[in-house]
Amino acid sequence: MTRTIGIIAALVAAIVLAGSHKAAEAQTEFPPPQGKGPVVVVVSGQLGAAYYVSPAKDIAALGYDVVLLDGNAMAGSHGQALLAAVQRAQGSPRGNPGKVGMVGFSLGGGEALFYGSRRPDLVSVIVAWYPLTSPIRDPASFVAGIKVPVLMFAGELDHYKNCCLIGTARGLAAAASAQGAPLEVVTYPNTQHDFIFSGPNYNAAAAADSWRRAEARLAQYLGH
């Protein structure tokens, strides 16, 4: 009986894993107006990919071939699902060959920061809006592993689920400055989580400034 239960449990685990793998493969592509351009992988926050269609389209309008991923499907794979998605995106007929840019929001920003920043062979630049940073216990050690230029935005009043606290952002910035690591952290006073979206947390000045910086950083490293 115990052996039967074990076999059933293993089968259930395999089914769940297969289901999560298929979810991780799901992506939506927004081609550039000119028909072909550098690839930018956009990773959503916890609200799912549909919530991030608008910023994905805005990035595509700048001339990039944007591949939008659901950050929830990436979580728990220790970066494997994200990096596999990047490799698939590199094969897009509407994308230029070579390394990709990566943009992440909240949970997806954490995925980009934790895993994309370690892969200079695949990723040329990362822009992360209020990324998940709560698992970071040693900023200096974490920053030492950053191999890809990262531009990170943080709201100084962000207390959303304690996922993206300003204290951690400042610790990362200080460590990057001390080590000469390729991480720039831009913080905004009187600003909360999700500040680029319309709603109670919207901050027009912070949203405009962060988009301006993001556009310049993508163009700098993607040659567009």
C-alpha positions as CSV (number, residue, x, y, z in Angstrom):
1,M,0.0,0.0,0.0
2,T,2.8,2.4,0.9
3,R,4.6,1.6,-2.3
4,T,1.4,2.3,-4.3
5,I,0.9,5.7,-2.6
6,G,4.5,6.5,-3.4
7,I,4.0,5.6,-7.1
8,I,0.9,7.8,-7.2
9,A,2.6,10.7,-5.6
10,A,5.5,10.4,-8.1
11,L,3.0,10.4,-11.0
12,V,1.2,13.4,-9.6
13,A,4.5,15.3,-9.2
14,A,5.5,14.4,-12.8
15,I,2.1,15.7,-14.1
16,V,2.4,18.9,-12.1
17,L,6.0,19.4,-13.4
18,A,5.0,18.8,-17.0
19,G,2.1,21.2,-16.6
20,S,4.4,23.9,-15.2
21,H,6.9,23.3,-18.0
22,K,4.2,23.8,-20.6
23,A,3.1,27.0,-18.8
24,A,6.6,28.2,-18.9
25,E,6.8,27.7,-22.6
26,A,3.7,29.9,-23.2
27,Q,4.7,33.3,-24.6
28,T,3.2,36.2,-26.5
29,E,5.2,38.0,-29.2
30,F,4.8,41.7,-30.1
31,P,6.9,42.3,-33.3
32,P,8.4,45.7,-34.0
33,P,6.8,48.1,-36.4
34,Q,9.6,47.7,-38.9
35,G,9.1,44.0,-39.0
36,K,12.4,43.0,-37.3
37,G,14.5,44.2,-34.4
38,P,16.5,43.3,-31.3
39,V,14.8,40.8,-29.0
40,V,13.6,42.0,-25.6
41,V,12.2,39.4,-23.2
42,V,9.6,40.9,-20.8
43,V,8.8,38.9,-17.6
44,S,5.6,39.7,-15.9
45,G,4.8,40.2,-12.2
46,Q,2.5,38.1,-10.1
47,L,-0.6,39.5,-11.7
48,G,0.2,37.5,-14.9
49,A,1.2,38.3,-18.4
50,A,-2.1,39.9,-19.4
51,Y,-1.5,42.7,-17.0
52,Y,1.7,43.6,-18.7
53,V,0.6,43.6,-22.4
54,S,0.5,47.5,-22.4
55,P,4.2,48.0,-21.4
56,A,5.2,45.1,-23.7
57,K,3.5,46.8,-26.6
58,D,5.2,50.1,-25.6
59,I,8.6,48.5,-25.7
60,A,7.8,46.9,-29.1
61,A,6.8,50.3,-30.4
62,L,10.4,51.4,-29.8
63,G,11.5,48.9,-32.5
64,Y,12.1,45.7,-30.5
65,D,10.8,42.2,-31.0
66,V,9.2,41.7,-27.6
67,V,8.4,38.3,-26.1
68,L,6.1,38.5,-23.1
69,L,6.4,35.7,-20.5
70,D,4.3,35.0,-17.4
71,G,6.6,35.3,-14.4
72,N,4.5,32.9,-12.3
73,A,5.5,30.1,-14.8
74,M,9.1,30.9,-14.3
75,A,9.1,30.8,-10.5
76,G,10.5,27.7,-8.8
77,S,12.5,26.5,-11.8
78,H,15.7,28.2,-10.5
79,G,16.1,30.1,-13.7
80,Q,15.9,27.1,-16.0
81,A,12.4,28.1,-17.5
82,L,13.5,31.7,-18.0
83,L,16.7,30.8,-19.7
84,A,15.0,28.2,-21.9
85,A,12.5,30.9,-22.9
86,V,15.3,33.3,-23.8
87,Q,16.8,30.7,-26.0
88,R,13.5,30.2,-27.8
89,A,13.1,33.9,-28.2
90,Q,16.5,34.1,-29.9
91,G,15.0,31.9,-32.6
92,S,12.2,34.3,-33.5
93,P,12.2,35.1,-37.3
94,R,11.3,38.7,-36.3
95,G,14.2,39.1,-34.0
96,N,17.8,40.0,-34.6
97,P,20.3,37.2,-33.8
98,G,22.4,37.3,-30.7
99,K,21.9,38.3,-27.1
100,V,18.6,39.7,-25.9
101,G,17.5,42.5,-23.6
102,M,15.4,41.6,-20.6
103,V,12.8,43.6,-18.8
104,G,11.1,42.4,-15.6
105,F,8.5,43.7,-13.2
106,S,8.2,42.8,-9.5
107,L,8.3,38.9,-9.5
108,G,9.6,38.9,-13.1
109,G,12.1,41.6,-12.2
110,G,13.4,39.2,-9.5
111,E,13.7,36.4,-12.0
112,A,15.7,38.7,-14.3
113,L,17.9,39.9,-11.5
114,F,18.6,36.5,-10.0
115,Y,19.1,34.5,-13.1
116,G,19.4,36.8,-16.2
117,S,22.1,38.9,-14.6
118,R,24.3,35.8,-14.4
119,R,24.2,35.0,-18.1
120,P,26.2,37.4,-20.2
121,D,26.3,34.8,-22.9
122,L,22.5,35.2,-23.4
123,V,21.6,38.6,-22.0
124,S,23.1,42.0,-22.9
125,V,21.1,44.3,-20.6
126,I,18.4,44.1,-17.9
127,V,15.9,46.7,-16.8
128,A,14.0,45.7,-13.6
129,W,11.1,47.7,-12.2
130,Y,10.7,47.2,-8.4
131,P,12.1,43.6,-8.5
132,L,11.6,40.9,-5.9
133,T,14.6,41.2,-3.7
134,S,13.4,39.7,-0.3
135,P,15.4,36.5,-0.7
136,I,18.7,38.4,-0.8
137,R,20.4,38.2,2.6
138,D,23.9,39.3,1.6
139,P,23.9,42.1,-0.9
140,A,27.6,42.1,-1.4
141,S,27.7,38.4,-2.2
142,F,24.7,38.7,-4.5
143,V,26.1,41.7,-6.4
144,A,29.4,39.9,-6.9
145,G,27.6,37.5,-9.2
146,I,26.1,40.2,-11.5
147,K,27.7,39.8,-15.0
148,V,25.1,41.7,-17.1
149,P,24.4,45.5,-16.9
150,V,21.3,46.0,-14.7
151,L,19.2,49.1,-14.3
152,M,16.9,48.8,-11.3
153,F,14.0,51.0,-10.2
154,A,12.7,51.1,-6.6
155,G,10.0,53.1,-4.8
156,E,11.0,54.4,-1.5
157,L,7.6,53.6,0.0
158,D,7.3,50.2,-1.5
159,H,6.0,47.8,1.2
160,Y,4.1,45.4,-1.1
161,K,4.3,42.0,0.6
162,N,7.7,43.2,1.8
163,C,9.0,41.8,-1.4
164,C,10.9,44.8,-2.7
165,L,11.9,47.0,0.2
166,I,14.0,50.1,-0.2
167,G,16.5,49.0,2.4
168,T,17.5,46.0,0.2
169,A,17.6,48.2,-2.9
170,R,20.0,50.6,-1.1
171,G,22.1,47.7,0.1
172,L,22.5,46.4,-3.4
173,A,23.4,49.9,-4.7
174,A,26.0,50.4,-2.0
175,A,27.5,47.0,-2.7
176,A,27.6,47.7,-6.5
177,S,29.3,51.0,-5.9
178,A,31.9,49.4,-3.6
179,Q,32.6,46.6,-6.1
180,G,32.3,48.5,-9.3
181,A,29.5,46.0,-10.4
182,P,27.3,46.8,-13.4
183,L,24.2,47.6,-11.3
184,E,22.5,51.0,-11.2
185,V,19.7,51.5,-8.7
186,V,17.4,54.5,-9.2
187,T,15.0,55.2,-6.3
188,Y,12.0,57.4,-6.2
189,P,10.7,59.2,-3.1
190,N,7.0,59.0,-2.1
191,T,6.6,56.1,-4.5
192,Q,5.0,52.7,-4.0
193,H,4.9,49.4,-5.8
194,D,3.4,49.3,-9.4
195,F,4.0,53.0,-9.8
196,I,4.0,52.9,-13.6
197,F,0.4,51.6,-13.8
198,S,-2.7,53.7,-13.5
199,G,-4.3,53.3,-10.1
200,P,-3.7,54.4,-6.5
201,N,0.1,53.8,-6.7
202,Y,0.6,55.6,-10.0
203,N,3.4,58.2,-9.9
204,A,3.5,60.2,-13.1
205,A,6.9,61.7,-12.5
206,A,8.6,58.4,-11.5
207,A,6.9,56.5,-14.4
208,A,8.0,59.1,-17.0
209,D,11.6,59.2,-15.6
210,S,11.9,55.4,-15.4
211,W,10.6,54.9,-18.9
212,R,13.0,57.5,-20.3
213,R,15.9,55.8,-18.5
214,A,14.8,52.3,-19.6
215,E,14.5,53.4,-23.3
216,A,18.0,54.9,-23.2
217,R,19.5,51.8,-21.5
218,L,17.9,49.4,-24.0
219,A,19.1,51.4,-26.9
220,Q,22.6,51.7,-25.4
221,Y,23.1,47.9,-25.2
222,L,21.0,46.6,-28.0
223,G,22.3,49.0,-30.6
224,H,18.9,50.3,-31.6
